[in-house]
Amino acid sequence: MKKKTVYILPIVVLIVIAIVVFGKKESNMYQHDSGFVFGTSYNITYQSDENLKSEIEAVLKEVDNSLSPFNDSSVITAVNNNKDVVLDQRFLEVFTLAKEISKDTEGAFDITVAPLVNAWGFGFKTGKMPTESDMDSLRALIGFEKVHLNGNKITKDNKDIMLDCSAIAKGYGVDAVAKMLADKGIANFMVEIGGEIVVRGTNSSNKPWHIGITKPTDDSLSVNNELENVLAITDIAMATSGNYRNFYYKGGKKYAHTINPKTGYPIQHNLLSATVLADNCATADAYATSFMVLGPDKAREILSRHKGMMAYLIYTNEKGEYAVWHSPDMKRFLSE
């Protein structure tokens, strides 16, 4: 018996040493969680023995409590209602980034555009078309330069100015969940909220994540699943903006949800959708919206100033034909 112990003990010691030195063996199990948040769906896949849905939803609730204008108790609702509220870190991060992108896009991205979005029948719907007199009044409330961050407080030049972070909050929510997963040591995951995505590492087949770009055909019911292309990507964020799902027709004319903050009217140009790849999803989300406001030529100009940011633009050319342009560096991700 004694002799047996002498031989077994070194083996046990070696196993203990191996665990300490090399760490716990990585799980082969991929978790899949889904649900609803920010008025849309989310789908999250991550490699872990432990299911983290409760932690994921706690993070999403934090973002909702900070940035959702449809949440009566959120920080942004208090700001819009001119209440004395202490801004939380999530609001401060999004507000600061939004202001930087607004400046970089010469006001194409502007989170004060909410009154115009509402007036045109998106967001908080009024049920009637705005008159030219309405537009003149509303334009007086638009402009990021009319909102100021003083310490931990927001001040507005006009109390009726409203903030709406819907064009950046989903992307920020994706980033927040991705950070939580990374902080837990999870190396392989895909976080998607309403089409905005962050991917890290590899999928369950040990390959890059395959993410489709939807063909931008009019689809107000969100039933079209036809893909324009598929990207094989990892360690990057992706967001798409387009006018092929959120729109309506009135008097034979199409009204899309992307509003030009400068004119006050829904955009009317040839860019159908913009997919942006960037280091973080909040940035990708905001620039995708900005490109939809600016059109393909101005989008390419902005992209030339941002090393590492890429875009896939679908538009109609001078002949009215369907066309695609993408950043040269994006070619390595494409299936074509």
C-alpha positions as CSV (number, residue, x, y, z in Angstrom):
1,M,0.0,0.0,0.0
2,K,2.8,2.3,0.9
3,K,4.6,1.6,-2.3
4,K,1.5,2.4,-4.3
5,T,1.2,5.8,-2.7
6,V,4.8,6.6,-3.7
7,Y,3.9,6.2,-7.4
8,I,0.5,7.9,-7.4
9,L,1.5,11.0,-5.5
10,P,3.9,12.4,-8.2
11,I,1.1,12.0,-10.8
12,V,-1.4,13.9,-8.6
13,V,1.2,16.6,-8.1
14,L,1.9,16.9,-11.8
15,I,-1.9,17.3,-12.5
16,V,-2.1,20.0,-10.0
17,I,0.9,21.8,-11.4
18,A,-0.5,21.5,-14.9
19,I,-3.8,23.1,-13.9
20,V,-1.9,26.0,-12.1
21,V,0.5,26.6,-14.9
22,F,-1.6,26.1,-18.0
23,G,-5.0,27.0,-16.5
24,K,-8.3,25.4,-16.7
25,K,-9.1,23.7,-20.0
26,E,-11.3,25.9,-22.2
27,S,-14.9,25.0,-22.5
28,N,-16.1,23.5,-25.8
29,M,-19.7,24.5,-25.0
30,Y,-21.3,27.5,-26.7
31,Q,-24.2,29.2,-25.0
32,H,-27.0,30.8,-27.0
33,D,-29.2,33.5,-25.4
34,S,-31.9,35.7,-27.0
35,G,-34.6,38.1,-26.0
36,F,-35.9,41.6,-26.5
37,V,-34.4,45.0,-25.6
38,F,-34.6,48.6,-26.9
39,G,-37.7,47.6,-28.9
40,T,-35.8,44.9,-30.9
41,S,-34.4,41.5,-30.5
42,Y,-31.0,40.4,-29.3
43,N,-29.0,37.2,-30.0
44,I,-25.8,36.3,-28.1
45,T,-23.5,33.3,-28.6
46,Y,-20.5,32.7,-26.4
47,Q,-18.1,29.9,-25.4
48,S,-18.7,29.1,-21.7
49,D,-19.8,26.3,-19.4
50,E,-21.8,28.8,-17.5
51,N,-25.0,30.5,-18.8
52,L,-24.7,34.2,-18.3
53,K,-28.2,35.4,-19.5
54,S,-29.0,37.0,-16.1
55,E,-25.7,39.0,-16.3
56,I,-26.3,39.9,-19.9
57,E,-29.8,41.2,-19.2
58,A,-28.5,43.2,-16.2
59,V,-26.1,45.0,-18.4
60,L,-28.8,45.7,-21.0
61,K,-31.1,47.0,-18.3
62,E,-28.4,49.4,-17.2
63,V,-28.2,50.8,-20.8
64,D,-31.9,51.0,-21.1
65,N,-32.2,52.8,-17.7
66,S,-29.7,55.3,-19.0
67,L,-30.5,55.8,-22.7
68,S,-34.0,54.7,-23.6
69,P,-36.5,57.6,-24.3
70,F,-39.3,55.0,-24.0
71,N,-38.3,54.3,-20.4
72,D,-40.1,56.7,-18.2
73,S,-37.5,56.4,-15.4
74,S,-34.4,56.6,-17.7
75,V,-31.7,59.3,-17.4
76,I,-32.3,60.5,-20.9
77,T,-36.1,60.9,-20.2
78,A,-35.3,63.0,-17.2
79,V,-33.0,65.2,-19.3
80,N,-35.7,65.5,-21.9
81,N,-38.2,66.5,-19.2
82,N,-35.7,69.1,-17.8
83,K,-35.5,67.3,-14.5
84,D,-32.5,67.7,-12.2
85,V,-30.8,64.4,-12.7
86,V,-27.3,63.2,-12.1
87,L,-25.9,61.7,-15.3
88,D,-24.5,58.2,-15.1
89,Q,-21.3,57.0,-16.7
90,R,-23.2,55.3,-19.6
91,F,-25.0,58.5,-20.6
92,L,-21.8,60.5,-20.3
93,E,-19.9,58.0,-22.6
94,V,-22.5,58.0,-25.3
95,F,-23.1,61.8,-25.1
96,T,-19.4,62.5,-25.5
97,L,-18.9,60.1,-28.4
98,A,-22.1,61.4,-30.1
99,K,-20.8,64.9,-29.9
100,E,-17.4,63.9,-31.4
101,I,-19.1,62.1,-34.3
102,S,-21.5,65.0,-34.8
103,K,-18.5,67.3,-35.3
104,D,-16.7,64.9,-37.5
105,T,-19.8,64.5,-39.8
106,E,-20.5,68.3,-39.8
107,G,-23.8,67.7,-38.0
108,A,-25.1,64.7,-40.1
109,F,-25.1,62.7,-36.9
110,D,-27.2,64.6,-34.3
111,I,-29.0,63.2,-31.3
112,T,-31.2,66.3,-31.0
113,V,-33.1,65.2,-34.2
114,A,-35.8,63.5,-32.1
115,P,-38.6,66.2,-32.7
116,L,-38.1,65.8,-36.5
117,V,-38.2,62.0,-36.3
118,N,-41.4,62.2,-34.4
119,A,-42.9,64.8,-36.7
120,W,-42.4,62.6,-39.7
121,G,-44.2,59.7,-38.1
122,F,-41.3,57.7,-36.6
123,G,-40.5,57.4,-32.9
124,F,-43.3,59.0,-30.8
125,K,-45.9,59.2,-33.7
126,T,-48.2,62.2,-34.1
127,G,-50.4,60.7,-36.9
128,K,-50.2,63.8,-39.2
129,M,-47.7,65.2,-41.7
130,P,-45.7,68.3,-40.6
131,T,-46.5,71.6,-42.4
132,E,-43.7,74.1,-43.5
133,S,-44.6,76.2,-40.4
134,D,-44.1,73.1,-38.2
135,M,-40.7,72.5,-39.8
136,D,-39.6,76.1,-39.2
137,S,-40.5,75.7,-35.5
138,L,-38.9,72.3,-35.1
139,R,-35.6,73.3,-36.8
140,A,-35.1,75.8,-34.0
141,L,-34.8,72.9,-31.7
142,I,-32.2,70.9,-33.7
143,G,-28.5,71.2,-33.3
144,F,-26.0,69.5,-31.0
145,E,-24.4,72.9,-30.4
146,K,-27.5,73.9,-28.4
147,V,-26.9,71.2,-25.8
148,H,-24.1,71.5,-23.3
149,L,-22.4,69.2,-20.8
150,N,-21.4,71.2,-17.7
151,G,-19.7,68.8,-15.2
152,N,-22.3,66.2,-14.5
153,K,-25.3,68.2,-15.8
154,I,-26.9,68.8,-19.2
155,T,-28.1,72.3,-20.0
156,K,-30.1,73.2,-23.1
157,D,-30.5,76.5,-25.0
158,N,-34.2,75.7,-25.3
159,K,-36.1,73.5,-22.8
160,D,-38.0,71.9,-25.6
161,I,-34.9,70.3,-27.1
162,M,-35.0,66.5,-26.9
163,L,-32.2,64.0,-27.1
164,D,-32.6,60.6,-28.8
165,C,-29.7,58.2,-28.8
166,S,-31.4,55.5,-30.8
167,A,-28.8,55.7,-33.6
168,I,-26.0,54.9,-31.2
169,A,-27.5,53.2,-28.1
170,K,-28.0,49.8,-29.7
171,G,-24.3,49.8,-30.7
172,Y,-23.3,50.9,-27.3
173,G,-25.4,48.2,-25.7
174,V,-23.6,45.6,-27.9
175,D,-20.3,47.0,-26.7
176,A,-21.4,46.9,-23.0
177,V,-22.3,43.2,-23.2
178,A,-19.1,42.4,-25.2
179,K,-17.1,44.1,-22.4
180,M,-18.8,42.1,-19.7
181,L,-18.1,38.9,-21.5
182,A,-14.5,39.8,-22.2
183,D,-14.0,40.8,-18.5
184,K,-15.2,37.3,-17.6
185,G,-12.4,35.9,-19.7
186,I,-14.6,34.7,-22.5
187,A,-12.6,34.9,-25.7
188,N,-15.1,33.6,-28.3
189,F,-18.4,35.4,-28.7
190,M,-20.9,37.1,-31.0
191,V,-23.2,39.8,-29.6
192,E,-26.0,41.1,-31.8
193,I,-28.8,43.6,-31.0
194,G,-31.1,44.6,-33.8
195,G,-28.5,43.9,-36.4
196,E,-25.6,45.7,-34.7
197,I,-22.8,43.2,-33.9
198,V,-19.5,42.7,-32.1
199,V,-17.5,39.5,-32.7
200,R,-14.5,38.1,-30.9
201,G,-12.4,35.0,-31.5
202,T,-14.1,32.2,-33.4
203,N,-17.4,30.4,-33.7
204,S,-18.2,26.8,-32.6
205,S,-16.5,25.5,-35.8
206,N,-13.3,27.3,-34.8
207,K,-13.7,29.7,-37.8
208,P,-14.3,33.4,-38.1
209,W,-17.9,34.5,-37.5
210,H,-20.0,34.7,-40.7
211,I,-22.3,37.7,-40.7
212,G,-24.6,38.5,-43.6
213,I,-25.3,41.9,-45.2
214,T,-29.0,42.0,-46.1
215,K,-30.0,43.0,-49.6
216,P,-31.8,46.4,-49.2
217,T,-35.2,45.7,-50.7
218,D,-38.3,47.4,-49.2
219,D,-39.2,45.2,-46.3
220,S,-41.3,47.0,-43.7
221,L,-42.3,43.6,-42.2
222,S,-38.7,42.4,-41.8
223,V,-39.4,39.1,-43.6
224,N,-36.7,39.5,-46.3
225,N,-33.7,37.3,-45.5
226,E,-31.9,37.6,-48.9
227,L,-28.3,38.5,-48.5
228,E,-26.1,40.7,-50.6
229,N,-22.9,39.3,-49.2
230,V,-21.4,37.5,-46.2
231,L,-18.5,38.7,-44.2
232,A,-16.1,36.4,-42.4
233,I,-14.9,38.5,-39.5
234,T,-13.5,38.5,-36.0
235,D,-12.4,41.0,-33.4
236,I,-14.4,43.8,-34.8
237,A,-17.8,45.6,-34.6
238,M,-20.3,45.9,-37.4
239,A,-23.5,48.1,-37.8
240,T,-25.9,48.6,-40.7
241,S,-28.2,51.5,-41.4
242,G,-30.8,51.6,-44.2
243,N,-34.2,52.8,-45.2
244,Y,-35.6,49.5,-46.5
245,R,-37.4,48.5,-43.3
246,N,-38.5,51.7,-41.4
247,F,-40.5,53.7,-44.0
248,Y,-44.0,54.4,-45.2
249,Y,-45.7,55.7,-48.3
250,K,-48.1,58.6,-48.3
251,G,-49.6,60.2,-51.4
252,G,-47.5,57.9,-53.6
253,K,-44.2,59.1,-52.0
254,K,-41.8,57.1,-49.8
255,Y,-40.8,58.6,-46.5
256,A,-37.8,57.0,-44.8
257,H,-36.8,57.2,-41.2
258,T,-33.4,58.7,-41.8
259,I,-33.8,62.5,-41.3
260,N,-31.3,65.1,-42.4
261,P,-30.8,67.3,-39.3
262,K,-29.9,70.3,-41.5
263,T,-32.9,70.3,-43.8
264,G,-35.4,68.7,-41.4
265,Y,-36.6,66.3,-44.1
266,P,-36.3,62.6,-44.7
267,I,-33.3,61.9,-47.0
268,Q,-33.9,61.6,-50.7
269,H,-30.7,60.3,-52.3
270,N,-29.3,57.1,-53.9
271,L,-27.7,55.4,-50.9
272,L,-29.8,52.4,-49.9
273,S,-27.8,50.9,-47.0
274,A,-24.5,51.5,-45.2
275,T,-22.6,48.8,-43.3
276,V,-19.7,50.0,-41.2
277,L,-16.9,48.0,-39.5
278,A,-15.1,49.7,-36.7
279,D,-13.3,49.1,-33.4
280,N,-16.5,49.5,-31.4
281,C,-20.2,49.1,-32.2
282,A,-21.3,52.5,-30.9
283,T,-19.0,54.2,-33.4
284,A,-20.0,51.8,-36.2
285,D,-23.7,52.4,-35.4
286,A,-23.4,56.2,-35.5
287,Y,-21.3,56.4,-38.7
288,A,-23.7,54.0,-40.5
289,T,-26.5,56.5,-39.7
290,S,-24.3,59.4,-40.7
291,F,-23.5,57.9,-44.1
292,M,-27.2,57.3,-44.8
293,V,-27.7,61.1,-44.2
294,L,-24.7,62.1,-46.3
295,G,-24.8,59.7,-49.2
296,P,-22.0,57.6,-50.8
297,D,-19.6,60.4,-51.9
298,K,-19.4,62.1,-48.6
299,A,-19.2,58.8,-46.8
300,R,-16.1,57.8,-48.8
301,E,-14.5,61.2,-47.9
302,I,-15.1,60.6,-44.2
303,L,-13.8,57.0,-44.4
304,S,-10.5,58.3,-45.9
305,R,-9.8,60.2,-42.7
306,H,-10.4,57.1,-40.4
307,K,-7.8,54.4,-40.7
308,G,-9.3,51.1,-39.7
309,M,-12.9,52.0,-40.3
310,M,-14.4,50.3,-43.3
311,A,-17.8,50.4,-45.1
312,Y,-19.9,48.5,-47.5
313,L,-22.3,50.8,-49.4
314,I,-25.2,49.7,-51.5
315,Y,-26.7,52.4,-53.8
316,T,-28.2,53.1,-57.2
317,N,-25.9,54.6,-59.8
318,E,-26.5,57.3,-62.4
319,K,-28.5,54.9,-64.6
320,G,-30.7,53.8,-61.7
321,E,-28.9,50.5,-61.5
322,Y,-28.1,48.6,-58.3
323,A,-24.4,49.1,-57.3
324,V,-22.0,48.3,-54.5
325,W,-18.9,50.0,-53.2
326,H,-16.7,48.8,-50.3
327,S,-13.5,49.9,-48.7
328,P,-10.5,48.2,-50.3
329,D,-9.4,46.7,-47.0
330,M,-12.8,45.0,-46.7
331,K,-12.1,42.7,-49.6
332,R,-10.4,40.1,-47.3
333,F,-13.6,39.6,-45.4
334,L,-16.0,39.1,-48.4
335,S,-17.2,35.8,-49.7
336,E,-17.1,36.9,-53.3
